[in-house]
Amino acid sequence: MNERDMSLLKAVSEAVKEQLSALQENYSSALKEQSDELSRLKNLVEEYKQSAPEFDSVVKAVLAKITVPAAPELPDIGRMVKDAVAEIPVPVAPAPPELPDIVKMVRDAVADVEIPKPDPLPDIAKMVKDAVAELPKPTDGEPGEDGKDALQLEIMPEIFSEKSYPRGSYAIHSGGLWRSYQKTAGMTGWECLVDGISSIDISQSDERHFTVVATKSSGEKTEKSFSVPVMIYRDIFKDGQKYYPGDSVTWGGSVWYCHLETGDKPGEDGSKGWKLAVKRGRDARAK
């Protein structure tokens, strides 16, 4: 590198140095201006904080100037409901169905039952006379059995099972006439000559079905059952359930009466066994 190049390099370095110095001065000046501006803004913020009003007081002042609208007057709901209910027409209750005469039905049903009638009581005196006539007559001077004459036979009013009776005794027992064919022990040795009615019992298996049992003096029993079709309400009709004469149900808002055993639904086409008892009334509606 010659002297000329050295001079040029020195001149360029001086020029660059001058430019850098100018840039540094400009940067320092701009930085100082920004710092001054930040300081000014900081002072303004502090001044604003000191002079700014309280937020709560501002809110209260604003709310105080707001006019609250008056609440509207609500209608008398209770009175409105009462007036609406008063305007609803009261439906006329349907006349109840005419119930059958239960007492007469029971009497008719009992009258139709073939209750075995007891055999008429025999003529005890005639039977005794006939029995005495059939006894072998003792020869003159010979007493009868057990030393009694045939005319001295007596019919006792009852039999005491704890007592023993001799052969040939007669007594009334369980509505019949009995005779001892040997010396008795309890009821052993007795035979029933006339079979009467000892007792009649009537039992009820359900609401309608009754059973009459007649017990004869000999212990033989005759049993008869009968049904009285009294009217019984069975609530709302249930599909698949059997209903019998006298049952009544509610279906479709109406009351139906069963007159034949059935499982059909009341009111349908082909339905059997039902009669309309109380027809459904009109629905009540407010005007």
Secondary structure per residue as TSV (DSSP state, phi and psi in degrees):
chain	resnum	aa	ss	phi	psi
A	1	M	-	360.0	127.7
A	2	N	-	-90.4	-178.2
A	3	E	H	-69.1	-33.1
A	4	R	H	-66.0	-45.0
A	5	D	H	-62.1	-38.3
A	6	M	H	-63.6	-37.5
A	7	S	H	-67.5	-40.8
A	8	L	H	-65.5	-41.8
A	9	L	H	-64.4	-37.5
A	10	K	H	-67.4	-38.5
A	11	A	H	-66.9	-39.9
A	12	V	H	-65.9	-40.2
A	13	S	H	-66.6	-34.0
A	14	E	H	-66.9	-39.1
A	15	A	H	-67.5	-40.8
A	16	V	H	-65.4	-38.9
A	17	K	H	-62.7	-40.0
A	18	E	H	-65.5	-40.9
A	19	Q	H	-64.1	-44.6
A	20	L	H	-62.7	-38.9
A	21	S	H	-63.8	-38.7
A	22	A	H	-66.6	-41.1
A	23	L	H	-63.9	-39.3
A	24	Q	H	-65.8	-39.2
A	25	E	H	-65.3	-43.4
A	26	N	H	-63.0	-41.1
A	27	Y	H	-65.3	-44.2
A	28	S	H	-62.2	-40.2
A	29	S	H	-65.0	-43.3
A	30	A	H	-66.0	-39.3
A	31	L	H	-64.5	-37.8
A	32	K	H	-67.4	-38.6
A	33	E	H	-65.1	-40.5
A	34	Q	H	-65.9	-40.6
A	35	S	H	-63.1	-41.3
A	36	D	H	-63.9	-40.1
A	37	E	H	-65.1	-40.9
A	38	L	H	-63.3	-40.3
A	39	S	H	-62.5	-41.8
A	40	R	H	-63.5	-42.6
A	41	L	H	-65.4	-38.2
A	42	K	H	-62.3	-41.6
A	43	N	H	-64.1	-40.7
A	44	L	H	-62.0	-41.0
A	45	V	H	-62.9	-44.1
A	46	E	H	-62.3	-43.2
A	47	E	H	-63.0	-38.9
A	48	Y	H	-66.4	-40.8
A	49	K	H	-60.4	-40.5
A	50	Q	H	-71.3	-34.6
A	51	S	H	-97.9	-6.9
A	52	A	S	-73.4	140.5
A	53	P	-	-71.0	160.2
A	54	E	-	-71.3	139.6
A	55	F	H	-65.9	-42.6
A	56	D	H	-61.1	-42.0
A	57	S	H	-66.4	-34.7
A	58	V	H	-66.5	-43.9
A	59	V	H	-62.4	-43.0
A	60	K	H	-63.5	-40.1
A	61	A	H	-65.9	-38.9
A	62	V	H	-67.2	-43.5
A	63	L	H	-64.7	-33.7
A	64	A	H	-65.6	-28.2
A	65	K	H	-84.6	-11.0
A	66	I	S	-80.8	128.3
A	67	T	-	-86.6	119.2
A	68	V	-	-77.7	122.8
A	69	P	-	-66.9	145.4
A	70	A	-	-70.4	139.4
A	71	A	-	-66.5	135.3
A	72	P	-	-67.2	150.0
A	73	E	-	-77.7	117.9
A	74	L	-	-77.7	147.5
A	75	P	-	-72.0	160.6
A	76	D	-	-79.1	94.4
A	77	I	H	-62.1	-43.3
A	78	G	H	-58.9	-43.1
A	79	R	H	-66.2	-38.5
A	80	M	H	-62.9	-41.8
A	81	V	H	-64.0	-43.6
A	82	K	H	-61.6	-43.1
A	83	D	H	-64.1	-41.0
A	84	A	H	-65.3	-41.2
A	85	V	H	-66.2	-37.7
A	86	A	H	-65.2	-26.8
A	87	E	H	-83.4	-11.3
A	88	I	S	-74.5	124.8
A	89	P	-	-69.1	132.9
A	90	V	-	-76.7	120.6
A	91	P	-	-67.3	146.8
A	92	V	-	-81.9	124.2
A	93	A	-	-66.5	134.3
A	94	P	-	-65.7	148.5
A	95	A	-	-65.2	133.2
A	96	P	-	-64.1	148.8
A	97	P	-	-65.1	148.8
A	98	E	-	-73.3	113.9
A	99	L	-	-76.7	146.3
A	100	P	-	-69.8	158.9
A	101	D	-	-75.3	97.1
A	102	I	H	-61.8	-42.2
A	103	V	H	-60.8	-44.5
A	104	K	H	-65.3	-40.3
A	105	M	H	-61.8	-42.3
A	106	V	H	-64.0	-43.6
A	107	R	H	-62.5	-43.7
A	108	D	H	-64.1	-40.7
A	109	A	H	-65.2	-42.2
A	110	V	H	-65.9	-36.9
A	111	A	H	-65.4	-31.4
A	112	D	H	-79.4	-16.6
A	113	V	S	-75.8	132.1
A	114	E	-	-83.6	86.0
A	115	I	-	-83.5	126.0
A	116	P	-	-61.4	126.9
A	117	K	-	-82.2	137.6
A	118	P	-	-65.3	147.1
A	119	D	-	-62.0	140.8
A	120	P	-	-61.0	139.7
A	121	L	-	-63.0	134.4
A	122	P	-	-71.4	164.5
A	123	D	-	-77.3	97.7
A	124	I	H	-59.4	-41.8
A	125	A	H	-62.0	-41.7
A	126	K	H	-66.4	-39.9
A	127	M	H	-62.3	-41.1
A	128	V	H	-63.3	-43.6
A	129	K	H	-61.9	-42.6
A	130	D	H	-64.7	-41.7
A	131	A	H	-64.8	-39.2
A	132	V	H	-66.5	-37.6
A	133	A	H	-65.9	-28.8
A	134	E	H	-83.1	-12.2
A	135	L	S	-71.5	142.6
A	136	P	-	-63.9	130.6
A	137	K	-	-76.2	131.5
A	138	P	-	-71.4	151.3
A	139	T	-	-73.4	164.0
A	140	D	T	-57.4	132.7
A	141	G	T	82.4	-3.8
A	142	E	-	-105.7	121.7
A	143	P	-	-70.3	161.9
A	144	G	-	-75.0	-175.6
A	145	E	G	-58.7	136.0
A	146	D	G	62.5	21.4
A	147	G	G	76.0	13.6
A	148	K	-	-111.0	145.6
A	149	D	-	-78.3	152.5
A	150	A	G	-59.4	-33.7
A	151	L	G	-72.3	-9.5
A	152	Q	G	-89.6	4.5
A	153	L	-	-65.7	139.8
A	154	E	-	-126.8	148.8
A	155	I	E	-103.3	115.6
A	156	M	E	-76.0	146.1
A	157	P	S	-72.2	-15.9
A	158	E	-	-163.6	170.0
A	159	I	-	-116.1	128.2
A	160	F	-	-98.2	116.2
A	161	S	T	-65.5	-24.8
A	162	E	T	-82.1	-3.5
A	163	K	S	-107.7	147.9
A	164	S	-	-101.8	136.1
A	165	Y	-	-117.2	147.3
A	166	P	-	-74.8	163.8
A	167	R	T	-62.9	140.8
A	168	G	T	89.0	11.4
A	169	S	-	-82.3	145.9
A	170	Y	E	-118.7	140.9
A	171	A	E	-156.9	156.2
A	172	I	E	-91.2	130.8
A	173	H	E	-151.6	127.9
A	174	S	T	53.3	37.2
A	175	G	T	82.6	3.9
A	176	G	E	-126.2	173.4
A	177	L	E	-102.5	127.1
A	178	W	E	-120.1	151.8
A	179	R	E	-135.1	139.1
A	180	S	E	-88.3	128.3
A	181	Y	E	-100.6	-1.4
A	182	Q	E	-158.7	174.7
A	183	K	E	-63.4	127.6
A	184	T	E	-91.1	156.0
A	185	A	E	-138.9	103.2
A	186	G	T	70.8	-124.9
A	187	M	T	-100.8	3.1
A	188	T	E	-75.4	129.7
A	189	G	E	103.7	-2.8
A	190	W	E	-102.5	148.3
A	191	E	E	-133.2	144.4
A	192	C	E	-87.9	117.2
A	193	L	E	-86.1	-41.1
A	194	V	E	-124.5	115.6
A	195	D	-	-88.9	108.8
A	196	G	-	-103.4	-168.2
A	197	I	E	-97.7	118.8
A	198	S	E	-83.0	-43.9
A	199	S	E	-160.6	156.9
A	200	I	E	-128.4	120.1
A	201	D	E	-113.8	136.1
A	202	I	E	-119.2	122.1
A	203	S	E	-120.2	154.6
A	204	Q	E	-119.6	120.6
A	205	S	S	-88.1	-31.6
A	206	D	S	-152.0	-159.1
A	207	E	S	-63.8	-27.8
A	208	R	S	-119.8	-22.4
A	209	H	E	-96.0	130.3
A	210	F	E	-126.3	152.1
A	211	T	E	-130.4	130.5
A	212	V	E	-109.7	124.9
A	213	V	E	-119.4	118.4
A	214	A	E	-103.7	122.9
A	215	T	E	-105.6	125.7
A	216	K	E	-84.5	171.5
A	217	S	T	-60.5	-34.8
A	218	S	T	-78.8	-5.9
A	219	G	S	100.0	-9.9
A	220	E	-	-67.3	137.9
A	221	K	E	-117.6	140.4
A	222	T	E	-120.0	126.1
A	223	E	E	-119.6	133.6
A	224	K	E	-134.7	140.5
A	225	S	E	-120.4	148.8
A	226	F	E	-149.6	160.7
A	227	S	E	-123.7	137.7
A	228	V	-	-109.1	115.6
A	229	P	-	-77.6	62.3
A	230	V	-	-73.7	154.5
A	231	M	-	-82.4	123.3
A	232	I	E	-130.1	129.0
A	233	Y	E	-81.6	125.0
A	234	R	E	-107.1	21.4
A	235	D	E	69.6	-156.7
A	236	I	E	-72.6	140.6
A	237	F	-	-56.8	135.6
A	238	K	-	-118.1	125.6
A	239	D	T	-66.7	136.6
A	240	G	T	91.0	-2.4
A	241	Q	-	-99.7	143.5
A	242	K	-	-84.7	140.4
A	243	Y	B	-124.8	146.1
A	244	Y	-	-120.6	160.7
A	245	P	T	-52.3	129.4
A	246	G	T	104.6	-19.4
A	247	D	E	-71.6	145.9
A	248	S	E	-132.5	144.0
A	249	V	E	-136.9	164.5
A	250	T	E	-104.2	130.1
A	251	W	E	-153.9	129.3
A	252	G	T	63.5	28.3
A	253	G	T	81.0	-0.7
A	254	S	E	-115.3	161.9
A	255	V	E	-103.9	129.5
A	256	W	E	-117.2	143.3
A	257	Y	E	-112.2	131.0
A	258	C	E	-91.2	126.8
A	259	H	-	-117.3	-7.9
A	260	L	S	-139.3	146.8
A	261	E	-	-58.4	128.0
A	262	T	B	-158.2	160.8
A	263	G	-	-126.1	7.2
A	264	D	S	-71.6	159.0
A	265	K	-	-85.6	130.4
A	266	P	T	-62.0	140.8
A	267	G	T	84.9	-9.1
A	268	E	S	-84.8	159.1
A	269	D	T	-62.2	131.1
A	270	G	T	82.7	-1.1
A	271	S	-	-70.4	135.7
A	272	K	-	-123.2	152.5
A	273	G	S	94.8	-1.5
A	274	W	E	-118.4	145.3
A	275	K	E	-128.8	138.8
A	276	L	E	-72.8	120.7
A	277	A	E	-97.8	-49.2
A	278	V	E	-132.3	117.6
A	279	K	-	-80.2	146.7
A	280	R	-	-63.5	135.3
A	281	G	-	-85.8	174.6
A	282	R	-	-73.1	148.7
A	283	D	-	-69.3	139.2
A	284	A	-	-80.9	127.3
A	285	R	-	-130.6	146.3
A	286	A	-	-74.4	143.3
A	287	K	-	-74.2	360.0
